[in-house]
Amino acid sequence: MANDLTVTNWFGDLVSHPAVIVDANSVADIVRVLKDPSAFPAPVRAVGSNHSTARCGTADGGTLIRMKMNRILSIGTDTVTVEAGALYRDIALTLIERRLQFHVNTEIGSLSAGSAACAGTKDASMPGEFGQVGSYVIGVKMVLPSGDLLEVTEDGDPELMKQIRCSYGTFGVVYEVTFRIRPLVPMAVHHRTFTVKEFFAALPELRKLNYSMFFYMFLFTDRITVEFRKYNPGATGEPNRDVWKIRNHFWGTAGPRFGNDAEQHIHPATLRYTIIEAFNAMWRFKLENIIKDDHTLMPDQMIHYPPVADDSRYTFSLFAFPEEQYPEILPEYTKWVNDYYEHKKYRVNLVHVGYRIEKDQQALLSYSYDGTVLTIDPVSTGNEGWKTFLGDYNEWCSNRNGVPLLNQTFGVTEAIAKRAFGDRLGVISATRKKYDPTNRLLNDYFKELFGA
């Protein structure tokens, strides 16, 4: 336990000043915190690796619980049960040894199981599957604000599970999680580059191919490189374990470090971004010509980020749009960011990315609740002007039916959340009050979103 410490998220741009920090090594540690409000003041928030880009994990003046419980408790033929502090990539590596895998193998391998159980994630949906990790969470155990314990399963109370999957730690502190898993299966991957116009002309035919689609969008040079993934159970021989290592190095380390160095050392903006776009052209070439194989493993996509961010760190935001609107939205957005750079002299210094995510009602606040969506995600090293840009980006996206992710979209307001989620937000708020009538788990961010 420590007092009056300064804590940041992984990227380092969101600062919190809890009065008390507790490392939870057991369920008893969590119970002790929640049963003693005089020693452990509100708000009480629990964090794992703290990768959120929104203020969901801040605990100003309150108590921050750092989840240290990270054991894998049991592995069955189609489920794995772990403690909440276990990291997703660590679990995935253990599953590979048993020829098993997660359904969703999200890029941020530092995701903790507790966060996965009650917060949003993103990954391009594999054919016939969901794209959010929590959709495959089928059981949780929590410590409620009263200090009592609660176990909820998908079989026992499916409607409550749909709320827990998007409760963001406002119902209770999750300490144990059960995921549905599947046999390990080969996956084919390849990339292809389009102009924005070419991409939308090809999109109807691309959808018929029944591939997962993830987009690297170079919107200042009118290029989109699509990552196509598909299960390939007929693949023979040993899997190529190097393809994703190369991709992850460029995407998770080399690219952000190059962008950061360019910001630090190349001061004329025109020259800086000319050089960055040359790097991006090289990146597209590698994607198309190197990052391809008929036999890779899905869990290898996960990136193991360092516990403490270094000069290769990056940050991002997200809004999702209905698939049927995307052919109008993305060209309009492309024009908007180019005009924004011309008039306000700011642009993201990395890329934009996007995901195609199938309709998913497994979580009540799912951003693809009403249908399949595609996203627009600006990615940056946090260069000067980033936060101001995000405020304008939020307004632009929200005005066009965009839906945010409450833990990965910076600056979401009550008005944006209500516009995106409507009455579903009120349902979560009402259930939260049932479990936490004194707002013990509610920080300022969620007070605003829930109108508390």
C-alpha positions in Angstrom: 0.0 0.0 0.0 1.3 3.5 -0.8 -0.1 7.0 -0.4 -0.3 10.1 -2.6 1.3 8.6 -5.7 1.1 9.8 -9.2 0.0 7.0 -11.7 -0.3 7.2 -15.5 -1.8 5.0 -18.1 0.7 2.9 -20.1 1.2 5.7 -22.8 1.8 8.3 -20.1 -0.7 11.0 -21.0 -3.5 10.3 -18.5 -2.5 11.1 -15.0 -4.2 10.0 -11.8 -3.6 10.9 -8.2 -5.0 8.2 -5.9 -4.8 8.6 -2.2 -4.0 4.9 -1.8 -2.6 2.2 -4.1 -3.1 -1.5 -3.2 -1.5 -4.5 -5.0 -4.1 -7.3 -5.0 -2.4 -10.6 -4.6 -5.6 -12.4 -3.4 -9.3 -12.1 -3.3 -9.0 -11.2 0.4 -7.0 -8.1 -0.6 -9.9 -6.8 -2.7 -12.5 -7.7 -0.1 -10.4 -5.7 2.5 -10.4 -2.6 0.3 -14.1 -2.6 -0.4 -15.2 -3.3 3.1 -13.2 -0.4 4.6 -14.1 2.9 3.0 -12.4 4.9 5.7 -9.0 3.4 4.9 -9.7 2.9 1.2 -11.6 5.9 -0.1 -13.7 6.1 -3.2 -13.4 6.0 -6.1 -12.1 2.4 -6.1 -10.7 1.4 -9.5 -8.9 -1.7 -10.6 -6.3 -1.8 -13.4 -4.2 -4.4 -15.2 -1.6 -3.1 -17.6 -3.4 0.2 -17.8 -3.4 0.5 -21.6 -6.7 2.3 -21.8 -6.6 5.6 -23.8 -9.7 6.9 -21.9 -9.9 7.9 -18.2 -11.7 4.8 -17.1 -8.8 3.7 -14.7 -8.2 7.0 -12.9 -8.9 7.1 -9.2 -8.2 10.7 -8.1 -8.4 11.0 -4.4 -9.4 7.4 -4.1 -8.0 3.9 -4.2 -6.3 2.2 -7.1 -6.1 -1.6 -7.1 -3.4 -3.1 -9.2 -4.3 -6.6 -10.1 -1.3 -9.0 -9.4 -3.3 -12.2 -9.4 -2.2 -13.8 -12.7 -2.5 -17.6 -12.4 -4.0 -19.9 -15.0 -6.4 -21.9 -12.9 -7.7 -24.6 -15.4 -7.7 -25.5 -19.1 -10.4 -27.7 -20.6 -11.2 -28.7 -24.1 -13.1 -25.5 -24.8 -12.6 -23.2 -21.8 -9.8 -21.6 -19.9 -10.2 -20.1 -16.4 -7.7 -17.5 -15.1 -7.2 -14.9 -12.5 -8.0 -11.4 -13.5 -4.4 -10.1 -13.7 -3.3 -12.8 -16.2 -2.2 -11.2 -19.4 -3.9 -12.3 -22.6 -0.7 -13.1 -24.5 0.7 -15.2 -21.7 -2.5 -17.2 -21.6 -2.4 -17.6 -25.4 1.2 -19.0 -25.3 0.1 -21.6 -22.8 -2.9 -22.5 -24.9 -0.7 -23.0 -28.0 1.3 -25.7 -26.1 -2.0 -27.6 -25.8 -3.0 -26.9 -29.5 -5.7 -24.5 -28.3 -6.4 -20.8 -29.0 -8.6 -17.9 -28.2 -11.3 -17.0 -30.7 -10.2 -13.3 -30.7 -6.5 -12.8 -30.8 -6.3 -9.1 -30.2 -3.2 -7.1 -31.0 -2.6 -5.8 -27.5 -1.3 -8.9 -25.8 -0.9 -6.9 -22.6 -4.6 -7.0 -22.1 -5.5 -8.3 -18.7 -8.2 -10.9 -18.3 -10.2 -8.7 -15.9 -10.3 -5.9 -18.4 -11.2 -8.3 -21.2 -14.2 -9.5 -19.1 -15.8 -6.1 -18.5 -14.3 -3.6 -21.1 -14.3 -3.3 -24.9 -11.6 -4.5 -27.3 -11.2 -4.5 -31.0 -10.1 -7.0 -33.7 -11.3 -7.6 -37.2 -13.9 -10.4 -37.0 -12.9 -13.8 -38.4 -15.6 -15.3 -40.7 -18.6 -16.2 -38.6 -17.2 -15.0 -35.3 -17.3 -12.0 -33.1 -14.4 -9.4 -33.0 -14.5 -8.5 -29.3 -12.7 -10.5 -26.7 -15.4 -10.2 -24.1 -18.0 -11.9 -26.3 -16.2 -15.1 -25.5 -16.1 -14.5 -21.7 -18.7 -17.0 -20.3 -18.1 -16.6 -16.6 -16.8 -14.1 -14.0 -16.3 -13.9 -10.3 -16.4 -10.4 -8.7 -16.1 -8.7 -5.4 -19.0 -6.4 -5.1 -18.8 -2.9 -3.5 -20.2 -4.4 -0.3 -17.3 -6.8 -0.1 -19.6 -9.8 -1.0 -18.6 -12.2 -3.7 -20.7 -12.8 -6.8 -20.3 -15.4 -9.6 -22.1 -15.0 -12.9 -22.1 -17.3 -15.9 -23.5 -17.1 -19.4 -25.6 -20.3 -18.8 -27.0 -19.0 -15.4 -27.8 -15.4 -16.3 -27.0 -14.5 -20.0 -28.6 -11.1 -19.7 -26.5 -10.0 -16.8 -23.4 -11.4 -18.6 -24.2 -9.0 -21.5 -24.1 -6.1 -19.0 -21.0 -7.3 -17.1 -19.1 -7.5 -20.4 -19.4 -3.7 -20.7 -19.6 -2.6 -17.1 -16.0 -1.3 -17.0 -15.6 -2.3 -13.4 -18.5 -0.3 -12.1 -20.5 -3.4 -10.9 -17.6 -4.9 -8.9 -14.0 -5.9 -9.1 -13.5 -9.0 -11.3 -11.0 -11.5 -9.9 -11.6 -14.6 -12.0 -12.6 -15.1 -15.7 -13.6 -18.0 -17.8 -13.1 -17.8 -21.6 -14.5 -20.0 -24.3 -11.6 -21.2 -26.5 -11.2 -23.4 -29.6 -8.7 -25.8 -31.2 -5.6 -24.2 -32.7 -6.1 -23.9 -36.4 -3.8 -22.6 -39.2 -4.5 -19.1 -40.6 -3.6 -17.7 -44.0 -2.8 -14.0 -44.4 -2.0 -11.6 -47.2 -2.2 -7.9 -48.0 -3.3 -5.8 -51.0 -3.2 -2.0 -51.5 -6.0 0.1 -53.0 -6.7 3.8 -53.5 -9.8 4.9 -51.5 -11.9 4.9 -54.6 -10.6 1.5 -55.7 -11.2 0.0 -52.2 -14.9 0.9 -52.2 -15.4 -0.3 -55.8 -13.9 -3.6 -54.7 -15.6 -3.9 -51.3 -18.7 -5.8 -52.4 -16.6 -8.5 -54.0 -14.1 -8.5 -51.1 -16.9 -9.2 -48.7 -18.0 -12.3 -50.7 -14.5 -13.8 -50.2 -15.4 -14.2 -46.5 -12.1 -13.0 -45.2 -11.4 -11.0 -42.0 -10.4 -7.5 -43.0 -8.1 -5.0 -41.2 -7.1 -1.8 -42.8 -3.9 0.3 -42.7 -5.1 3.6 -44.0 -2.6 6.2 -45.4 -5.1 8.9 -45.9 -2.6 11.7 -46.8 -1.5 9.7 -49.9 -4.8 8.1 -50.8 -3.8 4.5 -50.0 -5.5 1.6 -48.1 -3.6 -1.6 -47.5 -6.1 -4.4 -46.5 -4.9 -7.3 -44.3 -6.9 -10.4 -45.3 -7.0 -13.3 -42.8 -8.8 -16.6 -43.1 -8.7 -20.0 -41.3 -6.9 -22.5 -43.4 -7.3 -25.9 -41.8 -5.8 -27.7 -44.8 -2.4 -26.1 -44.4 0.5 -28.6 -44.1 4.0 -28.5 -42.6 5.2 -26.2 -39.9 3.7 -22.8 -39.3 5.6 -19.7 -40.2 6.2 -18.0 -36.8 8.3 -15.2 -38.3 5.7 -13.4 -40.4 3.9 -11.9 -37.4 7.2 -11.1 -35.7 8.1 -8.9 -38.6 4.7 -7.3 -38.7 4.6 -6.7 -35.0 8.1 -5.2 -34.9 7.2 -2.6 -37.6 3.7 -1.9 -36.2 4.5 -2.0 -32.5 8.1 -0.7 -32.4 9.9 0.5 -35.5 7.0 2.6 -36.9 6.1 4.5 -33.7 9.8 5.0 -32.9 10.4 6.4 -36.4 7.4 8.7 -36.0 8.6 9.9 -32.6 12.2 10.5 -33.8 10.9 12.4 -36.8 8.8 14.7 -34.5 11.8 15.3 -32.3 14.5 16.0 -34.9 12.8 17.1 -38.2 11.2 20.4 -37.5 9.9 21.6 -40.9 6.5 19.9 -41.1 6.5 19.4 -44.9 9.9 17.7 -44.8 8.9 15.6 -41.7 5.7 14.3 -43.2 7.4 13.7 -46.6 9.9 11.4 -44.8 7.2 9.7 -42.7 5.2 9.0 -45.9 8.3 7.5 -47.5 8.6 5.2 -44.4 4.9 4.3 -44.9 5.5 3.4 -48.5 8.2 1.0 -47.4 5.8 -0.4 -44.8 3.2 -1.0 -47.5 5.8 -2.8 -49.6 6.7 -5.1 -46.7 3.1 -5.8 -45.9 2.3 -6.9 -49.5 5.5 -8.8 -50.2 6.7 -10.2 -46.8 3.7 -10.5 -44.5 2.0 -13.3 -46.3 1.7 -17.0 -45.8 -0.8 -19.8 -46.0 0.2 -21.2 -42.6 0.5 -18.9 -39.6 -0.9 -19.0 -36.1 -3.5 -16.4 -34.9 -2.0 -16.0 -31.4 1.3 -14.8 -33.0 -0.5 -11.6 -34.0 -0.5 -10.4 -30.3 2.2 -7.9 -29.4 4.0 -8.1 -26.1 4.4 -4.5 -25.2 7.0 -3.5 -22.5 5.5 -3.0 -19.0 6.9 0.5 -19.1 6.4 2.5 -22.3 9.5 3.7 -24.1 10.1 5.9 -27.2 8.2 3.4 -29.4 4.9 4.0 -27.6 1.9 5.1 -29.5 -1.7 6.0 -28.8 -5.0 5.9 -30.7 -8.7 6.5 -30.7 -11.7 4.8 -32.3 -15.2 5.4 -33.7 -17.2 2.7 -35.5 -19.6 3.3 -38.3 -22.4 1.2 -39.9 -21.0 -0.8 -42.8 -23.6 0.6 -45.2 -22.5 4.2 -44.4 -18.8 3.6 -44.6 -18.5 4.1 -48.4 -19.6 7.7 -47.8 -18.0 8.2 -44.4 -14.4 7.3 -45.2 -14.0 9.5 -48.3 -15.6 12.4 -46.4 -13.3 11.7 -43.5 -10.2 11.6 -45.8 -11.1 15.0 -47.1 -11.7 16.3 -43.6 -8.3 15.2 -42.2 -6.5 16.6 -45.2 -8.4 19.9 -44.9 -7.7 19.9 -41.1 -4.0 19.6 -41.8 -4.1 22.4 -44.4 -6.0 24.8 -42.2 -5.1 23.9 -38.6 -1.6 22.5 -39.3 -2.1 19.3 -37.5 -2.1 15.7 -38.7 -1.5 12.3 -37.0 2.1 11.3 -37.5 1.6 7.5 -37.9 -1.4 6.1 -39.8 -5.1 5.5 -39.5 -6.3 1.9 -39.1 -9.7 0.3 -39.4 -11.4 -3.0 -38.5 -14.5 -4.8 -40.0 -16.4 -6.1 -37.0 -19.5 -8.3 -37.3 -22.8 -7.6 -35.6 -22.3 -8.5 -31.9 -24.9 -8.3 -29.1 -23.0 -10.2 -26.5 -22.3 -7.0 -24.7 -25.1 -4.4 -24.2 -22.8 -1.5 -25.1 -21.2 -3.3 -28.0 -20.2 -0.8 -30.7 -21.5 -3.3 -33.4 -24.8 -4.0 -31.5 -27.0 -2.8 -34.4 -25.0 -4.4 -37.2 -21.6 -4.9 -38.8 -19.3 -1.9 -38.5 -16.1 -0.6 -39.9 -13.9 1.8 -37.8 -11.7 4.8 -38.3 -8.9 4.8 -35.8 -6.2 7.6 -35.9 -2.9 6.5 -34.5 -0.2 8.9 -33.2 2.8 9.2 -31.0 0.8 11.9 -29.2 2.4 14.7 -31.2 1.6 18.3 -30.4 -2.1 19.0 -31.2 -3.2 15.4 -30.7 -5.7 16.1 -27.9 -7.2 19.1 -29.6 -7.6 17.1 -32.8 -9.3 14.3 -30.9 -11.9 16.8 -29.6 -12.7 17.8 -33.2 -12.5 14.2 -34.4 -15.0 13.1 -31.7 -17.5 15.8 -32.8 -17.1 14.9 -36.5 -17.6 11.2 -35.8 -20.5 11.5 -33.4 -22.3 13.8 -35.8 -22.2 11.0 -38.3 -23.6 8.1 -36.2 -20.2 7.0 -35.0 -20.0 4.8 -31.9 -17.0 5.1 -29.5 -15.4 2.5 -27.3 -15.5 3.8 -23.7 -12.0 2.7 -22.8 -10.3 3.4 -26.1 -11.9 6.6 -27.3 -10.5 9.6 -25.5 -12.8 12.4 -24.5 -16.2 10.7 -24.7 -18.8 12.9 -23.1 -22.3 12.0 -21.7 -23.8 13.5 -24.8 -21.7 11.4 -27.2 -22.3 8.3 -25.2 -26.1 8.9 -25.1 -26.2 9.5 -28.8 -24.3 6.3 -29.5 -25.9 3.9 -27.1 -29.3 5.4 -26.3 -31.4 3.6 -23.7 -28.8 0.8 -23.4 -26.6 3.2 -21.5 -29.4 3.8 -19.0 -29.8 0.0 -18.5 -26.1 -0.3 -17.5 -26.5 2.8 -15.2 -29.5 1.3 -13.5 -27.8 -2.1 -12.9 -24.7 -0.3 -11.6 -26.8 1.6 -9.0 -28.2 -1.8 -7.9 -24.8 -3.1 -7.1 -23.1 0.2 -6.1 -25.8 2.5 -4.5 -23.1 4.7 -2.9 -21.0 5.1 -6.1 -18.0 3.5 -4.5 -16.6 2.3 -7.8 -17.5 5.4 -9.8 -14.7 7.9 -10.8 -15.4 11.2 -12.4 -15.3 9.8 -16.0 -18.1 7.3 -15.3 -20.0 9.8 -13.2 -20.3 12.0 -16.3 -21.2 9.1 -18.7 -23.8 7.7 -16.4 -25.1 11.1 -15.3 -24.5 10.2 -11.7 
